[in-house]
């Protein structure tokens, strides 16, 4: 799936920051969803896909709940459910929220295609839907995420930089995300656009459900097939899988192989500190969460999204969806202080616990 208007990435920061004002500034025209105008006493359904990845419970949920309260003077309520990586469960959760008459839904889909029918049920019940982080299919009203093709390019560029001259001689393993996640296809597209022709891909996998244990098993298979002396680097689409990959590399006695990641999970940042993982992609969750809350509150109140979403994205089923794409940052040991620490995602003490203290001191993280 090809995202429209990729050129907006450079301007998305300004858009997302502008979106952080009150939803009451969004205008007074009713949105095309047909939602009746309401006040601040609204109910926002929030559906997140899984809880194995640390970001969803630690950041996304908390940030969205906080912003909705802020935008509604404390009157808005967030009704939360987590699908724990089960698409059927998530469809049932949508049905429940439709039955309970929430005013708007924010949905981060487990499976972008499988959620389409539930999105239509919500739409038929006059409940607008904001697709969050992943571009869900069905008649969605708004979408916010990061520029996922750019994420893949950022990972690929970092891997090539880490490889240097080794890119000419060895092979890499590509560990992509789940085939049910449209973001994974875009990460892959971006990475290939950078890596193809520059380095040989010895083995490539779409990792079921993004699970670290599946990435670990795939990596063991790649080592067996290629030989441990032939692998010079690993493209990993996220930090969780990077952990499983690094475990397999260590077990095979393979060291000093750069591994990419994404999400700036605490364990990933700590592996970057020690040099086990080369990089991660830091995605500023506060901006994405604020935009989602802005969109949801405006839609629930029957207001226009014109002042929030300046751009449009096409999904396989819906054209010109009002959208905001937030820029990303390549996170290495050189900019930990200026990214996740500066933004308050982690403190130095959280990162530099006992066994990481010496490595933190070495890179000036104290």
C-alpha positions in Angstrom: 0.0 0.0 0.0 1.4 3.3 -1.1 0.8 6.3 1.1 -0.2 9.5 -0.6 1.4 12.9 0.1 4.7 11.5 1.4 6.2 15.0 0.8 4.4 16.3 3.8 6.9 14.7 6.2 9.0 17.8 6.4 6.1 20.0 7.4 4.4 17.5 9.6 6.1 18.8 12.8 4.6 22.2 12.4 1.2 20.7 11.6 1.3 18.4 14.6 2.4 21.2 16.9 -0.3 23.4 15.6 -2.7 20.6 16.4 -1.9 20.7 20.1 -4.3 23.6 20.8 -7.9 23.2 21.9 -10.2 21.2 19.7 -12.6 24.0 20.1 -10.4 25.9 17.6 -11.2 23.4 14.9 -14.2 25.2 13.6 -17.9 25.0 13.9 -18.9 23.1 10.8 -20.3 19.6 11.2 -17.9 16.9 9.9 -18.9 14.7 7.0 -19.4 11.8 9.5 -22.7 13.4 10.4 -21.9 13.4 14.1 -24.2 15.7 16.0 -22.6 18.6 17.8 -21.8 17.8 21.4 -20.1 19.6 24.3 -17.2 18.5 26.4 -19.0 15.6 28.0 -17.9 13.0 25.4 -16.9 9.4 25.5 -13.8 8.4 23.4 -13.2 4.7 22.7 -9.5 3.8 22.5 -8.5 0.5 21.0 -4.8 -0.4 21.0 -3.5 -3.6 19.4 -1.2 -5.3 21.9 0.6 -4.9 25.2 3.9 -6.8 24.4 5.4 -3.7 22.9 6.1 -1.3 25.8 4.9 1.9 24.0 1.2 1.2 24.0 0.5 1.0 27.7 3.3 3.3 28.8 3.0 6.1 26.3 0.1 6.0 23.8 -2.7 5.2 26.3 -1.5 7.6 29.0 -0.9 10.4 26.6 -4.2 10.1 24.8 -6.1 10.0 28.0 -4.3 13.0 29.3 -4.9 15.1 26.2 -8.6 14.2 26.0 -9.0 15.4 29.6 -7.2 18.6 28.8 -9.2 19.3 25.7 -12.6 18.7 27.4 -11.9 20.4 30.8 -11.8 17.1 32.5 -15.3 16.1 31.3 -14.3 13.7 28.5 -14.0 10.0 29.3 -11.7 7.5 27.5 -13.0 4.0 27.4 -9.9 1.7 26.8 -9.4 -1.8 25.5 -6.4 -3.7 24.4 -6.7 -6.6 21.8 -3.5 -8.4 22.9 -2.6 -9.0 19.2 -5.9 -10.8 18.4 -7.9 -9.3 15.5 -11.1 -11.1 16.4 -10.9 -9.7 20.0 -10.5 -6.2 18.6 -13.5 -6.6 16.4 -15.5 -7.7 19.4 -14.2 -4.7 21.3 -15.4 -2.3 18.6 -18.9 -4.0 18.7 -19.0 -3.5 22.4 -18.1 0.2 22.1 -20.7 0.7 19.4 -23.3 -0.9 21.7 -22.2 1.3 24.5 -22.6 4.3 22.3 -19.2 6.0 22.5 -19.0 9.3 20.6 -15.8 8.5 18.7 -13.3 5.7 18.2 -9.5 5.8 18.1 -8.4 2.5 16.6 -4.8 1.1 16.2 -5.7 -2.0 14.2 -4.2 -5.4 14.9 -5.1 -6.3 11.3 -5.8 -3.4 8.9 -8.0 -5.5 6.7 -9.9 -7.5 9.3 -11.0 -4.3 11.1 -12.8 -2.9 8.0 -16.2 -4.5 8.8 -16.1 -3.1 12.4 -15.2 0.3 11.2 -18.2 0.2 8.9 -20.4 -0.8 11.9 -19.2 2.2 13.8 -19.8 4.5 10.8 -23.3 3.1 10.4 -23.9 3.9 14.1 -22.8 7.5 13.4 -19.5 7.0 15.3 -16.5 8.5 13.6 -13.3 6.6 13.6 -9.7 7.9 13.8 -7.1 5.4 12.5 -4.2 5.6 14.9 -0.6 4.6 14.0 -1.8 2.1 11.4 -3.9 2.9 8.4 -7.0 0.8 9.0 -9.3 -0.1 6.1 -13.0 0.8 6.0 -14.6 4.3 6.1 -12.3 6.0 8.5 -12.6 9.7 9.2 -9.0 10.6 10.1 -5.5 9.2 10.4 -2.4 10.0 12.2 0.9 8.2 12.2 4.5 8.6 11.3 5.9 8.5 7.8 6.5 4.8 7.6 8.4 4.7 4.3 10.7 7.3 5.8 11.1 5.1 8.9 12.4 2.2 6.7 14.7 4.6 4.8 16.1 5.9 8.1 16.8 2.3 9.3 18.4 1.4 6.0 20.6 4.5 5.8 21.8 3.9 9.4 22.6 0.2 8.6 24.6 1.2 5.6 26.5 3.8 7.6 27.3 1.2 10.3 28.4 -1.3 7.7 30.8 0.9 5.7 33.0 -1.1 3.4 31.6 -4.4 4.8 28.4 -3.8 2.8 30.4 -4.8 -0.4 31.5 -8.2 0.9 28.9 -9.7 3.2 25.2 -10.4 3.4 22.5 -9.0 5.7 19.4 -10.5 7.1 16.1 -8.6 6.8 13.6 -9.1 9.6 10.5 -7.3 8.6 7.3 -7.0 10.7 4.0 -8.8 10.4 2.3 -9.2 7.0 -1.0 -8.2 8.6 0.4 -4.7 9.5 0.3 -2.2 6.7 3.1 -0.2 8.4 5.4 -3.2 8.1 5.0 -3.2 4.3 5.9 0.5 4.2 8.9 0.0 6.5 10.1 -2.7 4.2 9.5 -0.6 1.1 11.6 2.3 2.6 14.4 0.0 3.7 14.7 -1.7 0.3 14.7 1.6 -1.5 18.0 2.4 0.4 19.6 -1.1 0.7 18.9 -2.6 -2.7 22.0 -2.5 -4.9 24.2 -1.5 -1.9 24.3 -4.7 0.0 23.2 -8.3 -0.6 20.1 -9.6 1.3 20.9 -13.2 2.2 17.7 -14.0 3.9 14.4 -12.0 4.4 11.5 -12.7 6.7 8.0 -11.3 7.4 7.8 -12.0 11.2 4.5 -13.4 12.4 2.8 -11.0 14.9 6.1 -9.0 15.4 7.0 -11.5 18.1 10.6 -11.5 19.4 10.6 -15.3 19.7 9.6 -15.6 16.0 12.4 -13.2 15.0 14.8 -15.3 17.2 13.7 -18.5 15.4 14.0 -16.8 12.0 17.5 -15.5 12.8 18.6 -19.0 13.9 17.5 -20.3 10.5 19.3 -17.5 8.7 22.6 -18.2 10.6 22.3 -21.9 9.8 21.6 -21.2 6.1 24.1 -18.5 5.5 26.9 -19.3 7.9 27.9 -17.1 10.8 30.9 -15.7 9.0 28.8 -14.4 6.1 26.4 -12.1 8.0 27.6 -8.5 8.4 24.4 -6.8 9.5 20.7 -7.3 10.4 17.8 -5.0 9.4 15.3 -5.4 12.2 12.0 -3.5 11.9 11.6 -2.9 15.6 13.3 -3.1 19.0 11.4 -6.1 20.3 12.5 -8.3 17.3 16.0 -6.8 17.7 16.2 -8.4 21.1 15.3 -11.8 19.8 17.8 -11.4 16.9 20.6 -10.3 19.2 20.0 -13.3 21.5 20.4 -15.6 18.4 23.5 -13.8 17.3 25.1 -14.2 20.8 24.2 -17.9 21.0 26.0 -18.4 17.7 29.0 -16.5 18.9 28.5 -13.7 16.4 29.6 -10.2 17.7 30.0 -6.7 16.3 27.1 -7.1 13.8 25.0 -3.9 13.6 21.3 -4.4 14.2 18.6 -1.8 13.6 15.4 -1.2 15.5 12.4 1.0 16.0 10.2 2.4 18.9 13.1 3.5 21.2 11.9 0.9 23.8 13.9 1.1 27.1 15.5 -2.3 26.5 16.5 -1.1 23.0 18.0 2.1 24.2 20.0 0.1 26.8 21.3 -2.2 24.1 22.3 0.9 22.1 24.2 2.2 25.1 26.2 -1.1 25.3 26.7 -1.4 21.6 24.7 -4.6 21.1 22.1 -2.7 19.0 23.3 0.0 16.6 20.2 2.2 16.4 16.5 2.6 16.8 13.9 4.9 15.3 12.6 7.4 17.9 9.0 8.3 17.1 7.8 11.3 19.2 4.7 9.6 20.7 3.5 12.8 22.5 2.9 14.5 19.2 1.1 11.6 17.6 -1.1 11.0 20.7 -2.0 14.7 20.9 -3.0 14.8 17.3 -5.2 11.7 17.7 -6.9 13.2 20.7 -7.4 16.5 18.8 -9.0 14.7 15.9 -11.2 12.5 18.1 -12.5 15.4 20.2 -13.2 17.5 17.2 -15.1 14.7 15.4 -17.1 13.8 18.6 -18.2 17.4 18.8 -19.1 17.5 15.1 -16.4 20.0 14.1 -14.2 20.3 11.1 -10.7 18.8 11.0 -9.5 21.6 8.7 -7.3 23.3 11.2 -5.8 20.0 12.5 -5.2 17.8 9.4 -3.8 19.8 6.5 -3.0 16.8 4.3 -4.7 13.7 2.8 -3.8 10.0 2.6 -5.5 7.3 0.6 -6.1 3.8 2.1 -7.1 0.8 -0.1 -10.8 1.5 0.7 -11.0 5.3 1.4 -9.7 8.2 -0.5 -8.4 11.6 0.8 -8.5 10.8 4.5 -7.6 13.9 6.6 -4.1 13.1 8.0 -1.1 14.2 10.0 2.2 12.4 9.6 4.8 13.1 12.4 8.6 13.1 11.6 11.0 10.5 13.1 14.6 10.6 14.4 17.4 8.1 14.0 18.4 7.2 17.6 22.0 6.2 18.3 24.3 6.4 21.3 25.3 9.9 20.1 21.9 11.5 20.5 20.1 9.7 23.4 20.4 12.8 25.6 18.9 15.1 22.9 16.0 12.8 22.1 14.4 10.4 24.6 15.8 12.1 27.7 15.2 15.6 26.5 11.6 14.7 25.6 11.0 13.1 29.0 10.5 9.6 27.7 13.1 8.2 30.0 15.4 9.5 32.7 19.1 8.8 32.8 18.5 6.7 36.0 16.0 4.6 34.2 18.4 3.8 31.3 21.6 3.6 33.3 20.7 0.9 35.9 23.4 -1.2 37.5 24.8 -3.3 34.6 24.5 -0.4 32.1 26.2 2.2 34.4 29.7 1.8 33.0 28.6 1.9 29.4 26.5 5.0 30.1 29.5 6.7 31.8 31.6 5.8 28.7 29.3 7.8 26.4 28.8 10.6 28.8 25.3 9.7 29.8 25.3 10.6 33.5 
